[in-house]
Amino acid sequence: MKKIVVIGSGISGMTCACALANKGYDVTVLEKHSVAGGYCQSFSRKGFRFAAAVHRIGGIHGRNSVDGILSALGVKELPEWYTFHENVQVGDINFNMCNSSAADSLRELFPEDKEDIDRFEAEVDRINSILDIIDKGANAGISKFSLTDLKVLDKYRKMSVDQFLRGIFTNEKIISLLVAISDAMPGGALFAFIRMVSFANCGEETYQPVGGAGAIIDLLRKRIEELGGRVLLNSPAERIIMENGRAVGVVCKGEILRADYIVSNCDLGFTIRELVGEENVPQRVLEKINTKFTESPSCFSVWIGLDKDIKSLGYEPKNISYYPDAMSVLDDKAKLIGEHSVQRENDFLLISLSANNDPTACPEGKGQMMLGMLVNWDFEDMYKLRDTDRKLYREKKKAAAMNLVRKAERFFPGISEHIEVMEIASPVTFQRYTGNSKGAFGGYKCTPELVENFSLLDCRQLVDGLFLTGHWGGVGDGVIFTTDVAMRVADKILRCDHIEEIYDFSKNHSA
Ligand SMILES: Cc1cc2nc3c(=O)[nH]c(=O)nc-3n(C[C@H](O)[C@H](O)[C@H](O)COP(=O)(O)OP(=O)(O)OC[C@H]3O[C@@H](n4cnc5c(N)ncnc54)[C@H](O)[C@@H]3O)c2cc1C
């Protein structure tokens, strides 16, 4: 029986481990933390269970693809799901993500810009259908690919979201709305935006498993163990053993676990510098990684336990992505995650009340709220204070959290009077618990340069015998994307062993 060691028990590491165990491999997952799941884990305070990061599994495709993967891996009992609405508030425009397509809603809101919106829709459809053919490869009939398609690809390959939108629209409000509903990053790669904006219509409702995303991790763990595999907590990988240019084992707690294949689910920089050793990675790959690849932004999150049930306070358990100024979302976002990250009045705020629909999240008669904003590693310079002046660090963190609460009061007046518990996380906290460099919420910053150079990270070019999975193993993030990467990595390993029956999940996923 061939041996696999997976480093990291994030959703992607666990999915990959389970997929390989299901094909008869002997699988060991090493997790440095005392809890499995990475960004999918929850934590408890005074009877409240808070989702550490993942608060929704997006849209119609989300639930289906998680259930689909679990079923393909032989998991009998699927998660129980609850539903809720997603709203985007841009200035005074409220956009319900669960109603209709982005283009239809825009035509309704801005009839005078119909021509631009039609052109936008046509271009998005065109790029999407080309990306679909590439993505699904031979399964979708690559022969359909034409020379015109190649020209379109070449035109858009190096383009950023900003350039694309400003090339079509003059109405800044439309640009703001599109950036908000697709959660696009200023300077971000156009191709990633195209996928997101097509996904923006999330169906009638959005989903999350009862018990949080950690419930999926529990099901995967149970299945791995049923198949004879193991998930070892408090077991950090310290080093990867290299022999003749090939990764052949992992050192953990001073012991060597030999393996036929190793899968790293953890931070790319850590994998290269601490586990593999820079000296074992080809120089030209290292140079590109050091110059072209950067981390995605991080988050500043505040979890609040409320002394009252949210419905009894008159509020609906939904999520709101709030951008105060409809004329400047792209610029405000650029400032927020730019060189030096500080809070400003126009900053984006995520207000998540969706967990109130989960019967396991709050004590009887109580409610909860999560507030979050995108920030850089150097947000309010907290990372410096943490090691030099703990008191000031805590004060700054609390003040930043109260600023978010004040902003949330615009939607939920009086909510601050009901705070019973409050927990705060800065990028330093996210880095500490998951090992993601600078607390990156989604692996790499998805720029056109990254898209251009990512094929460099094909496992055989990094080092033989080592595969990368998760949001450092592909250009994208989130549960749906990283489980898809995991299935592709499992397929790569199966192909290496000439196993004909692969999963071939790429053709099933549309987001
Ligand atoms: C605040 C926030 C909110 C988010 N919200 C959503 C959302 O609502 N929906 C969504 O789909 N996505 C969301 N995301 C993104 C999503 O959480 C991630 O893209 C995804 O969960 C990444 O999964 P992963 O398996 O790639 O890695 P991770 O979850 O980062 O897991 C990596 C694992 O590796 C372990 N590890 C690291 N080093 C070692 C080592 N040396 N030895 C052993 N183990 C190690 C870590 O402890 C961790 O368990 C959010 C992210 C953040 C930060």
The ligand as an SDF file (V2000), in Angstrom:
LIG
                    3D

 53 58  0  0  0  0  0  0  0  0999 V2000
  -11.7070   35.8530    7.8040 C   0  0  0  0  0  0  0  0  0  0  0  0
  -11.8750   34.9350    6.6330 C   0  0  0  0  0  0  0  0  0  0  0  0
  -13.1310   34.7180    6.1190 C   0  0  0  0  0  0  0  0  0  0  0  0
  -13.3110   33.8320    5.0590 C   0  0  0  0  0  0  0  0  0  0  0  0
  -14.5910   33.5880    4.6340 N   0  0  0  0  0  0  0  0  0  0  0  0
  -14.8170   32.6400    3.7110 C   0  0  0  0  0  0  0  0  0  0  0  0
  -16.1490   32.2440    3.3970 C   0  0  0  0  0  0  0  0  0  0  0  0
  -17.1080   32.7330    3.9710 O   0  0  0  0  0  0  0  0  0  0  0  0
  -16.3220   31.2870    2.4490 N   0  0  0  0  0  0  0  0  0  0  0  0
  -15.2660   30.6820    1.8180 C   0  0  0  0  0  0  0  0  0  0  0  0
  -15.4840   29.7910    0.9790 O   0  0  0  0  0  0  0  0  0  0  0  0
  -13.9910   31.0390    2.1050 N   0  0  0  0  0  0  0  0  0  0  0  0
  -13.7260   31.9870    3.0390 C   0  0  0  0  0  0  0  0  0  0  0  0
  -12.4320   32.3340    3.3650 N   0  0  0  0  0  0  0  0  0  0  0  0
  -11.3180   31.7140    2.6280 C   0  0  0  0  0  0  0  0  0  0  0  0
  -11.1650   30.2620    3.0110 C   0  0  0  0  0  0  0  0  0  0  0  0
  -11.2620   30.1460    4.4010 O   0  0  0  0  0  0  0  0  0  0  0  0
   -9.8220   29.6760    2.5690 C   0  0  0  0  0  0  0  0  0  0  0  0
   -9.5160   29.9890    1.2340 O   0  0  0  0  0  0  0  0  0  0  0  0
   -9.8360   28.1400    2.6840 C   0  0  0  0  0  0  0  0  0  0  0  0
  -10.5030   27.7130    3.8640 O   0  0  0  0  0  0  0  0  0  0  0  0
   -8.3890   27.6480    2.7120 C   0  0  0  0  0  0  0  0  0  0  0  0
   -8.3380   26.2810    2.9960 O   0  0  0  0  0  0  0  0  0  0  0  0
   -6.9600   25.5100    2.8950 P   0  0  0  0  0  0  0  0  0  0  0  0
   -7.2690   24.0860    3.1060 O   0  0  0  0  0  0  0  0  0  0  0  0
   -6.2850   25.8790    1.6170 O   0  0  0  0  0  0  0  0  0  0  0  0
   -5.9960   26.0710    4.0370 O   0  0  0  0  0  0  0  0  0  0  0  0
   -6.1090   26.4600    5.5790 P   0  0  0  0  0  0  0  0  0  0  0  0
   -7.5080   26.5210    6.0380 O   0  0  0  0  0  0  0  0  0  0  0  0
   -5.2650   27.6610    5.7450 O   0  0  0  0  0  0  0  0  0  0  0  0
   -5.4210   25.2170    6.3080 O   0  0  0  0  0  0  0  0  0  0  0  0
   -4.0350   25.0360    6.3970 C   0  0  0  0  0  0  0  0  0  0  0  0
   -3.7700   24.0950    7.5500 C   0  0  0  0  0  0  0  0  0  0  0  0
   -2.3770   23.7710    7.5910 O   0  0  0  0  0  0  0  0  0  0  0  0
   -1.9690   23.7280    8.9430 C   0  0  0  0  0  0  0  0  0  0  0  0
   -0.5100   23.8590    9.0050 N   0  0  0  0  0  0  0  0  0  0  0  0
    0.2390   24.9450    8.7030 C   0  0  0  0  0  0  0  0  0  0  0  0
    1.5460   24.6730    8.9070 N   0  0  0  0  0  0  0  0  0  0  0  0
    1.6220   23.3920    9.3110 C   0  0  0  0  0  0  0  0  0  0  0  0
    2.7010   22.5270    9.6590 C   0  0  0  0  0  0  0  0  0  0  0  0
    3.9680   22.9250    9.6450 N   0  0  0  0  0  0  0  0  0  0  0  0
    2.4220   21.2550   10.0410 N   0  0  0  0  0  0  0  0  0  0  0  0
    1.1350   20.7980   10.0880 C   0  0  0  0  0  0  0  0  0  0  0  0
    0.0830   21.5840    9.7870 N   0  0  0  0  0  0  0  0  0  0  0  0
    0.3190   22.8640    9.3850 C   0  0  0  0  0  0  0  0  0  0  0  0
   -2.7280   24.8750    9.5660 C   0  0  0  0  0  0  0  0  0  0  0  0
   -2.7590   24.8180   10.9810 O   0  0  0  0  0  0  0  0  0  0  0  0
   -4.1010   24.6980    8.9130 C   0  0  0  0  0  0  0  0  0  0  0  0
   -4.9010   23.8060    9.6460 O   0  0  0  0  0  0  0  0  0  0  0  0
  -12.2110   33.1960    4.4480 C   0  0  0  0  0  0  0  0  0  0  0  0
  -10.9180   33.4190    4.9640 C   0  0  0  0  0  0  0  0  0  0  0  0
  -10.7530   34.2600    6.0460 C   0  0  0  0  0  0  0  0  0  0  0  0
   -9.3960   34.4480    6.6320 C   0  0  0  0  0  0  0  0  0  0  0  0
  1  2  1  0
  2  3  1  0
  2 52  2  0
  3  4  2  0
  4  5  1  0
  4 50  1  0
  5  6  2  0
  6  7  1  0
  6 13  1  0
  7  8  2  0
  7  9  1  0
  9 10  1  0
 10 11  2  0
 10 12  1  0
 12 13  2  0
 13 14  1  0
 14 15  1  0
 14 50  1  0
 15 16  1  0
 16 17  1  0
 16 18  1  0
 18 19  1  0
 18 20  1  0
 20 21  1  0
 20 22  1  0
 22 23  1  0
 23 24  1  0
 24 25  2  0
 24 26  1  0
 24 27  1  0
 27 28  1  0
 28 29  2  0
 28 30  1  0
 28 31  1  0
 31 32  1  0
 32 33  1  0
 33 34  1  0
 33 48  1  0
 34 35  1  0
 35 36  1  0
 35 46  1  0
 36 37  1  0
 36 45  1  0
 37 38  2  0
 38 39  1  0
 39 40  1  0
 39 45  2  0
 40 41  1  0
 40 42  2  0
 42 43  1  0
 43 44  2  0
 44 45  1  0
 46 47  1  0
 46 48  1  0
 48 49  1  0
 50 51  2  0
 51 52  1  0
 52 53  1  0
M  END
$$$$
